[in-house]
Amino acid sequence: MDIFFTVIGFLLMILGIIGSFLPVLPGPITSWFGLLLLYLTEAIPNDWTFLGITLAIAVLVFILDYIIPALGTKRYGGSKYGIYGTTIGLFFGLFFLGPFGIIIGPFLGALVGELAFANKDASSAFKAAFGSFLGFLFSTLLKFIVAVIYFGFFVSDFWEYKSVIF
């Protein structure tokens, strides 16, 4: 059972890193579940304090993921349409432009959202789209950093107890 939990935990860690870029998957929370599975093995001693702190961080980052892009958009004069456009642009960008769509899609989505639905002139729509884009990038970077740190914890703990797991 330890091997099963470890493999599923590892897959959740990878999914968590991928989820840092996709708004559908909560990256750090998914990574945390990978840590939880590793700690549920009989080979690794339970550290509920560690798991509690990492869960609190994952939940905080999950909440901030919704607040930061909105703050970036508001800071640069955007509307809710810019925020919606950022998320929609990410989906379309990812599917039609591949990896570059992660960067281009949110910006174009926010720009279209501001121009088409908020009835802003090009200059203020561009400024709002830039703010939304910056918020999205910061939020994504924060999720990615947390997911990678959790992956580091996973690998470190696995490596320390690998002989007991296998």
C-alpha positions in Angstrom: 0.0 0.0 0.0 2.9 2.3 0.7 4.1 2.1 -3.0 0.5 2.8 -4.2 0.3 5.9 -1.9 3.7 7.1 -3.0 3.0 6.7 -6.7 -0.4 8.4 -6.5 1.2 11.1 -4.3 3.9 11.7 -6.9 1.3 12.0 -9.6 -0.6 14.5 -7.5 2.6 16.5 -7.1 3.1 16.6 -10.9 -0.5 17.5 -11.4 -0.1 20.2 -8.8 2.8 21.8 -10.7 0.7 21.7 -13.9 -2.3 23.1 -12.0 -0.2 26.1 -11.1 -0.7 27.2 -14.7 -4.2 26.0 -15.3 -7.0 27.8 -13.5 -9.1 24.6 -13.5 -6.8 22.8 -11.1 -5.8 24.2 -7.7 -2.1 23.6 -8.0 -0.8 23.9 -4.4 -3.8 22.1 -2.9 -3.3 19.2 -5.3 0.3 19.1 -4.4 -0.6 19.1 -0.7 -2.7 16.0 -1.2 0.4 14.4 -2.7 2.3 15.3 0.5 -0.6 13.9 2.6 -0.6 10.6 0.7 3.2 10.3 1.3 2.7 11.0 5.0 -0.1 8.4 5.2 2.3 5.6 4.2 3.6 3.5 7.1 7.2 4.2 6.1 7.1 8.0 6.9 6.4 9.2 10.4 3.3 11.4 10.6 4.0 15.1 11.2 0.6 16.7 11.6 2.2 20.1 12.4 4.0 20.1 9.0 0.9 19.0 7.2 -1.3 21.6 8.9 1.1 24.4 8.1 1.5 23.3 4.5 -2.3 23.0 4.2 -2.8 26.5 5.6 -0.3 27.9 3.0 -2.0 26.0 0.2 -5.4 27.3 1.2 -4.0 30.9 1.5 -2.4 30.7 -1.9 -5.7 29.3 -3.3 -7.6 32.3 -1.9 -5.0 34.8 -3.1 -5.2 33.3 -6.6 -8.6 34.9 -6.9 -7.7 38.1 -5.2 -4.4 39.0 -6.8 -5.6 39.3 -10.5 -8.6 41.3 -9.4 -6.3 43.7 -7.5 -4.0 44.0 -10.5 -7.0 44.8 -12.7 -8.5 47.3 -10.3 -5.1 48.9 -9.7 -4.8 49.7 -13.4 -8.4 50.8 -13.8 -10.0 47.6 -15.1 -13.4 46.1 -14.6 -14.7 42.6 -13.9 -14.8 42.0 -17.6 -11.1 42.3 -17.7 -10.8 39.7 -15.0 -13.3 37.3 -16.8 -11.4 38.0 -20.1 -8.1 37.0 -18.4 -9.4 33.6 -17.4 -11.2 32.9 -20.7 -8.1 34.1 -22.6 -6.0 31.7 -20.7 -8.2 28.7 -21.8 -8.3 29.8 -25.4 -4.7 30.7 -25.5 -3.6 27.4 -24.0 -5.7 25.4 -26.5 -4.9 27.4 -29.6 -1.4 28.8 -29.0 0.1 26.1 -26.8 2.6 27.1 -24.2 2.8 30.7 -25.5 -0.9 30.9 -24.9 -0.4 30.9 -21.2 1.3 34.3 -21.6 -0.6 35.8 -24.6 -4.1 34.5 -23.9 -4.8 36.2 -20.5 -3.6 39.6 -21.8 -5.6 39.4 -25.0 -8.7 38.1 -23.1 -8.5 41.0 -20.7 -8.1 43.4 -23.6 -11.1 42.0 -25.4 -13.1 42.0 -22.3 -12.4 45.6 -21.6 -12.9 46.8 -25.2 -16.0 44.7 -25.9 -17.9 44.6 -22.7 -16.7 47.5 -20.5 -16.8 50.0 -23.5 -13.4 51.4 -22.7 -11.2 53.3 -25.1 -8.1 51.5 -26.4 -5.7 53.2 -24.1 -7.5 52.5 -20.8 -8.4 49.0 -22.0 -4.8 48.3 -22.7 -3.8 49.6 -19.3 -6.4 47.5 -17.5 -5.4 44.4 -19.6 -1.8 45.0 -18.5 -2.8 45.1 -14.9 -4.9 42.0 -15.2 -2.0 40.3 -16.9 0.5 41.3 -14.2 -1.9 40.0 -11.5 -2.3 36.8 -13.3 1.5 36.3 -13.7 2.2 37.1 -10.1 -0.6 34.7 -8.9 0.7 32.0 -11.2 4.3 32.4 -10.1 3.2 32.2 -6.5 1.3 29.0 -7.1 4.2 27.5 -9.0 6.7 28.4 -6.3 4.5 26.7 -3.6 3.9 23.6 -5.7 7.6 23.3 -6.5 8.5 23.7 -2.8 6.0 21.0 -1.9 7.5 18.8 -4.6 10.9 19.4 -3.0 9.5 18.3 0.4 8.0 15.2 -1.3 11.2 14.2 -3.0 13.3 14.9 0.1 11.1 12.8 2.4 10.8 10.0 -0.2 14.5 9.9 -0.6 15.1 9.7 3.1 12.7 6.8 3.5 13.0 5.1 0.1 14.5 1.9 1.5 11.5 1.5 3.9 8.9 2.3 1.2 10.4 -0.3 -1.2 
